[in-house]
Amino acid sequence: MAKDNNAPQSNSQPRVVQTSESCMAEGCKKKITRMHFCDEHFEWYKEGLINKRGERPSDFDKKHQHWLRKKAAA
């Protein structure tokens, strides 16, 4: 009988994925509060200023200026 190399071993350790404790936004080191972001960058994510990986889009400056005007009007 051939040994199946893909079968899980009975004495193997469970995999543990270590996540970062800091915000995923570029250059931010604040503690995570929601969805891998700090409070400020979570708001940016909801407004489309950053993507789910914390990266800024190519038209970030335009979106940021629009967001600032919207926030000042509120």
N, CA, C and O atoms as a GROMACS GRO file, in nm:
protein
  296
    1MET      N    1   0.084  -0.118   0.000
    1MET     CA    2   0.000   0.000   0.000
    1MET      C    3   0.088   0.124   0.000
    1MET      O    4   0.182   0.133   0.079
    2ALA      N    5   0.060   0.220  -0.087
    2ALA     CA    6   0.141   0.341  -0.100
    2ALA      C    7   0.104   0.440   0.009
    2ALA      O    8  -0.012   0.449   0.051
    3LYS      N    9   0.203   0.513   0.055
    3LYS     CA   10   0.182   0.612   0.160
    3LYS      C   11   0.131   0.742   0.096
    3LYS      O   12   0.191   0.790  -0.001
    4ASP      N   13   0.024   0.798   0.147
    4ASP     CA   14  -0.033   0.923   0.094
    4ASP      C   15   0.040   1.041   0.158
    4ASP      O   16   0.030   1.062   0.279
    5ASN      N   17   0.112   1.117   0.077
    5ASN     CA   18   0.189   1.231   0.128
    5ASN      C   19   0.101   1.351   0.162
    5ASN      O   20   0.144   1.439   0.238
    6ASN      N   21  -0.020   1.357   0.108
    6ASN     CA   22  -0.109   1.471   0.132
    6ASN      C   23  -0.196   1.454   0.256
    6ASN      O   24  -0.263   1.548   0.298
    7ALA      N   25  -0.195   1.337   0.315
    7ALA     CA   26  -0.277   1.312   0.434
    7ALA      C   27  -0.220   1.386   0.554
    7ALA      O   28  -0.099   1.392   0.572
    8PRO      N   29  -0.308   1.445   0.638
    8PRO     CA   30  -0.258   1.515   0.756
    8PRO      C   31  -0.195   1.419   0.855
    8PRO      O   32  -0.242   1.307   0.874
    9GLN      N   33  -0.089   1.463   0.918
    9GLN     CA   34  -0.022   1.379   1.017
    9GLN      C   35  -0.092   1.398   1.151
    9GLN      O   36  -0.135   1.508   1.185
   10SER      N   37  -0.101   1.291   1.227
   10SER     CA   38  -0.176   1.294   1.352
   10SER      C   39  -0.106   1.377   1.460
   10SER      O   40  -0.173   1.431   1.548
   11ASN      N   41   0.025   1.388   1.455
   11ASN     CA   42   0.096   1.461   1.560
   11ASN      C   43   0.146   1.598   1.513
   11ASN      O   44   0.236   1.655   1.574
   12SER      N   45   0.087   1.652   1.406
   12SER     CA   46   0.131   1.783   1.358
   12SER      C   47   0.067   1.894   1.441
   12SER      O   48  -0.043   1.878   1.495
   13GLN      N   49   0.136   2.006   1.451
   13GLN     CA   50   0.087   2.122   1.525
   13GLN      C   51  -0.016   2.198   1.441
   13GLN      O   52  -0.002   2.204   1.319
   14PRO      N   53  -0.119   2.255   1.503
   14PRO     CA   54  -0.214   2.337   1.426
   14PRO      C   55  -0.145   2.465   1.378
   14PRO      O   56  -0.058   2.519   1.445
   15ARG      N   57  -0.185   2.511   1.262
   15ARG     CA   58  -0.126   2.632   1.207
   15ARG      C   59  -0.180   2.755   1.279
   15ARG      O   60  -0.300   2.765   1.305
   16VAL      N   61  -0.092   2.845   1.311
   16VAL     CA   62  -0.130   2.968   1.377
   16VAL      C   63  -0.083   3.082   1.288
   16VAL      O   64   0.035   3.094   1.257
   17VAL      N   65  -0.177   3.166   1.248
   17VAL     CA   66  -0.143   3.280   1.165
   17VAL      C   67  -0.131   3.401   1.256
   17VAL      O   68  -0.224   3.436   1.328
   18GLN      N   69  -0.014   3.463   1.252
   18GLN     CA   70   0.010   3.579   1.336
   18GLN      C   71  -0.026   3.705   1.260
   18GLN      O   72   0.023   3.728   1.150
   19THR      N   73  -0.113   3.787   1.318
   19THR     CA   74  -0.155   3.910   1.254
   19THR      C   75  -0.085   4.028   1.320
   19THR      O   76  -0.042   4.021   1.436
   20SER      N   77  -0.075   4.133   1.246
   20SER     CA   78  -0.011   4.254   1.297
   20SER      C   79  -0.103   4.321   1.398
   20SER      O   80  -0.225   4.316   1.384
   21GLU      N   81  -0.046   4.382   1.498
   21GLU     CA   82  -0.124   4.454   1.599
   21GLU      C   83  -0.139   4.601   1.564
   21GLU      O   84  -0.208   4.674   1.635
   22SER      N   85  -0.075   4.645   1.455
   22SER     CA   86  -0.083   4.786   1.417
   22SER      C   87  -0.168   4.803   1.292
   22SER      O   88  -0.192   4.708   1.218
   23CYS      N   89  -0.214   4.924   1.271
   23CYS     CA   90  -0.299   4.960   1.158
   23CYS      C   91  -0.231   4.925   1.026
   23CYS      O   92  -0.109   4.936   1.014
   24MET      N   93  -0.310   4.881   0.928
   24MET     CA   94  -0.255   4.840   0.798
   24MET      C   95  -0.226   4.957   0.705
   24MET      O   96  -0.160   4.938   0.603
   25ALA      N   97  -0.272   5.077   0.738
   25ALA     CA   98  -0.249   5.192   0.652
   25ALA      C   99  -0.100   5.223   0.643
   25ALA      O  100  -0.025   5.202   0.739
   26GLU      N  101  -0.057   5.274   0.528
   26GLU     CA  102   0.084   5.302   0.505
   26GLU      C  103   0.139   5.400   0.609
   26GLU      O  104   0.088   5.511   0.624
   27GLY      N  105   0.241   5.358   0.681
   27GLY     CA  106   0.310   5.443   0.777
   27GLY      C  107   0.242   5.460   0.912
   27GLY      O  108   0.294   5.532   0.996
   28CYS      N  109   0.129   5.396   0.935
   28CYS     CA  110   0.058   5.411   1.062
   28CYS      C  111   0.098   5.300   1.158
   28CYS      O  112   0.105   5.183   1.119
   29LYS      N  113   0.124   5.336   1.283
   29LYS     CA  114   0.163   5.238   1.384
   29LYS      C  115   0.064   5.232   1.500
   29LYS      O  116   0.093   5.172   1.604
   30LYS      N  117  -0.055   5.294   1.483
   30LYS     CA  118  -0.155   5.294   1.589
   30LYS      C  119  -0.215   5.154   1.605
   30LYS      O  120  -0.205   5.071   1.515
   31LYS      N  121  -0.276   5.130   1.719
   31LYS     CA  122  -0.336   5.001   1.751
   31LYS      C  123  -0.464   4.980   1.669
   31LYS      O  124  -0.539   5.075   1.644
   32ILE      N  125  -0.489   4.857   1.628
   32ILE     CA  126  -0.608   4.822   1.550
   32ILE      C  127  -0.733   4.838   1.637
   32ILE      O  128  -0.735   4.794   1.752
   33THR      N  129  -0.836   4.900   1.580
   33THR     CA  130  -0.964   4.907   1.649
   33THR      C  131  -1.075   4.841   1.568
   33THR      O  132  -1.161   4.774   1.625
   34ARG      N  133  -1.073   4.859   1.435
   34ARG     CA  134  -1.176   4.799   1.350
   34ARG      C  135  -1.116   4.753   1.218
   34ARG      O  136  -1.043   4.828   1.152
   35MET      N  137  -1.145   4.631   1.180
   35MET     CA  138  -1.110   4.576   1.048
   35MET      C  139  -0.965   4.603   1.007
   35MET      O  140  -0.941   4.645   0.894
   36HIS      N  141  -0.872   4.581   1.095
   36HIS     CA  142  -0.728   4.597   1.071
   36HIS      C  143  -0.685   4.743   1.053
   36HIS      O  144  -0.577   4.769   1.001
   37PHE      N  145  -0.768   4.838   1.096
   37PHE     CA  146  -0.735   4.980   1.087
   37PHE      C  147  -0.758   5.048   1.222
   37PHE      O  148  -0.836   4.999   1.305
   38CYS      N  149  -0.689   5.160   1.243
   38CYS     CA  150  -0.720   5.246   1.358
   38CYS      C  151  -0.848   5.322   1.324
   38CYS      O  152  -0.898   5.310   1.212
   39ASP      N  153  -0.902   5.399   1.418
   39ASP     CA  154  -1.028   5.471   1.395
   39ASP      C  155  -1.020   5.566   1.276
   39ASP      O  156  -1.110   5.569   1.192
   40GLU      N  157  -0.911   5.643   1.268
   40GLU     CA  158  -0.896   5.742   1.160
   40GLU      C  159  -0.891   5.673   1.024
   40GLU      O  160  -0.961   5.713   0.931
   41HIS      N  161  -0.809   5.570   1.011
   41HIS     CA  162  -0.794   5.504   0.882
   41HIS      C  163  -0.913   5.416   0.846
   41HIS      O  164  -0.936   5.388   0.729
   42PHE      N  165  -0.989   5.371   0.946
   42PHE     CA  166  -1.113   5.300   0.915
   42PHE      C  167  -1.211   5.394   0.846
   42PHE      O  168  -1.279   5.356   0.752
   43GLU      N  169  -1.216   5.518   0.894
   43GLU     CA  170  -1.301   5.618   0.830
   43GLU      C  171  -1.253   5.645   0.688
   43GLU      O  172  -1.335   5.658   0.596
   44TRP      N  173  -1.123   5.652   0.668
   44TRP     CA  174  -1.066   5.669   0.533
   44TRP      C  175  -1.107   5.553   0.444
   44TRP      O  176  -1.143   5.573   0.328
   45TYR      N  177  -1.100   5.431   0.497
   45TYR     CA  178  -1.138   5.312   0.421
   45TYR      C  179  -1.284   5.319   0.379
   45TYR      O  180  -1.317   5.290   0.264
   46LYS      N  181  -1.371   5.356   0.471
   46LYS     CA  182  -1.514   5.366   0.440
   46LYS      C  183  -1.542   5.472   0.335
   46LYS      O  184  -1.637   5.457   0.257
   47GLU      N  185  -1.462   5.577   0.330
   47GLU     CA  186  -1.481   5.685   0.232
   47GLU      C  187  -1.407   5.659   0.101
   47GLU      O  188  -1.419   5.738   0.008
   48GLY      N  189  -1.332   5.550   0.092
   48GLY     CA  190  -1.262   5.516  -0.032
   48GLY      C  191  -1.126   5.580  -0.048
   48GLY      O  192  -1.069   5.580  -0.157
   49LEU      N  193  -1.071   5.635   0.062
   49LEU     CA  194  -0.939   5.698   0.055
   49LEU      C  195  -0.826   5.596   0.056
   49LEU      O  196  -0.717   5.624   0.006
   50ILE      N  197  -0.850   5.478   0.110
   50ILE     CA  198  -0.753   5.368   0.107
   50ILE      C  199  -0.828   5.239   0.079
   50ILE      O  200  -0.948   5.229   0.104
   51ASN      N  201  -0.757   5.140   0.026
   51ASN     CA  202  -0.822   5.011  -0.001
   51ASN      C  203  -0.807   4.919   0.120
   51ASN      O  204  -0.753   4.959   0.222
   52LYS      N  205  -0.856   4.797   0.107
   52LYS     CA  206  -0.856   4.705   0.222
   52LYS      C  207  -0.717   4.661   0.263
   52LYS      O  208  -0.699   4.608   0.373
   53ARG      N  209  -0.616   4.683   0.178
   53ARG     CA  210  -0.477   4.653   0.213
   53ARG      C  211  -0.406   4.775   0.270
   53ARG      O  212  -0.288   4.768   0.303
   54GLY      N  213  -0.476   4.888   0.282
   54GLY     CA  214  -0.418   5.009   0.340
   54GLY      C  215  -0.342   5.094   0.240
   54GLY      O  216  -0.271   5.187   0.280
   55GLU      N  217  -0.356   5.065   0.111
   55GLU     CA  218  -0.285   5.140   0.008
   55GLU      C  219  -0.370   5.255  -0.044
   55GLU      O  220  -0.492   5.244  -0.051
   56ARG      N  221  -0.304   5.364  -0.079
   56ARG     CA  222  -0.374   5.480  -0.133
   56ARG      C  223  -0.396   5.462  -0.284
   56ARG      O  224  -0.311   5.407  -0.353
   57PRO      N  225  -0.512   5.509  -0.335
   57PRO     CA  226  -0.536   5.500  -0.479
   57PRO      C  227  -0.455   5.607  -0.554
   57PRO      O  228  -0.397   5.696  -0.492
   58SER      N  229  -0.454   5.597  -0.686
   58SER     CA  230  -0.376   5.692  -0.766
   58SER      C  231  -0.432   5.834  -0.756
   58SER      O  232  -0.357   5.930  -0.770
   59ASP      N  233  -0.563   5.848  -0.732
   59ASP     CA  234  -0.624   5.982  -0.721
   59ASP      C  235  -0.650   6.019  -0.574
   59ASP      O  236  -0.751   6.082  -0.542
   60PHE      N  237  -0.559   5.980  -0.486
   60PHE     CA  238  -0.577   6.004  -0.342
   60PHE      C  239  -0.592   6.152  -0.310
   60PHE      O  240  -0.680   6.188  -0.232
   61ASP      N  241  -0.509   6.238  -0.370
   61ASP     CA  242  -0.515   6.382  -0.339
   61ASP      C  243  -0.653   6.440  -0.368
   61ASP      O  244  -0.706   6.517  -0.287
   62LYS      N  245  -0.711   6.405  -0.480
   62LYS     CA  246  -0.844   6.454  -0.517
   62LYS      C  247  -0.948   6.404  -0.417
   62LYS      O  248  -1.031   6.482  -0.370
   63LYS      N  249  -0.944   6.276  -0.385
   63LYS     CA  250  -1.041   6.219  -0.290
   63LYS      C  251  -1.023   6.277  -0.151
   63LYS      O  252  -1.121   6.302  -0.081
   64HIS      N  253  -0.898   6.299  -0.110
   64HIS     CA  254  -0.871   6.354   0.023
   64HIS      C  255  -0.924   6.496   0.035
   64HIS      O  256  -0.984   6.532   0.136
   65GLN      N  257  -0.902   6.578  -0.068
   65GLN     CA  258  -0.952   6.716  -0.066
   65GLN      C  259  -1.105   6.717  -0.060
   65GLN      O  260  -1.164   6.797   0.014
   66HIS      N  261  -1.169   6.629  -0.136
   66HIS     CA  262  -1.315   6.619  -0.133
   66HIS      C  263  -1.363   6.577   0.006
   66HIS      O  264  -1.461   6.631   0.056
   67TRP      N  265  -1.295   6.481   0.066
   67TRP     CA  266  -1.332   6.433   0.200
   67TRP      C  267  -1.316   6.543   0.303
   67TRP      O  268  -1.400   6.557   0.392
   68LEU      N  269  -1.206   6.623   0.294
   68LEU     CA  270  -1.186   6.732   0.388
   68LEU      C  271  -1.297   6.837   0.377
   68LEU      O  272  -1.346   6.887   0.478
   69ARG      N  273  -1.336   6.872   0.252
   69ARG     CA  274  -1.445   6.968   0.234
   69ARG      C  275  -1.576   6.913   0.290
   69ARG      O  276  -1.652   6.986   0.353
   70LYS      N  277  -1.602   6.786   0.266
   70LYS     CA  278  -1.724   6.722   0.316
   70LYS      C  279  -1.727   6.721   0.469
   70LYS      O  280  -1.831   6.746   0.530
   71LYS      N  281  -1.613   6.691   0.528
   71LYS     CA  282  -1.603   6.685   0.674
   71LYS      C  283  -1.618   6.824   0.736
   71LYS      O  284  -1.679   6.838   0.842
   72ALA      N  285  -1.563   6.927   0.671
   72ALA     CA  286  -1.573   7.065   0.722
   72ALA      C  287  -1.716   7.116   0.713
   72ALA      O  288  -1.759   7.194   0.798
   73ALA      N  289  -1.790   7.073   0.612
   73ALA     CA  290  -1.929   7.117   0.595
   73ALA      C  291  -2.023   7.051   0.696
   73ALA      O  292  -2.130   7.105   0.725
   74ALA      N  293  -1.985   6.939   0.749
   74ALA     CA  294  -2.073   6.867   0.843
   74ALA      C  295  -2.070   6.923   0.981
   74ALA      O  296  -2.139   6.873   1.070
   0.00000   0.00000   0.00000
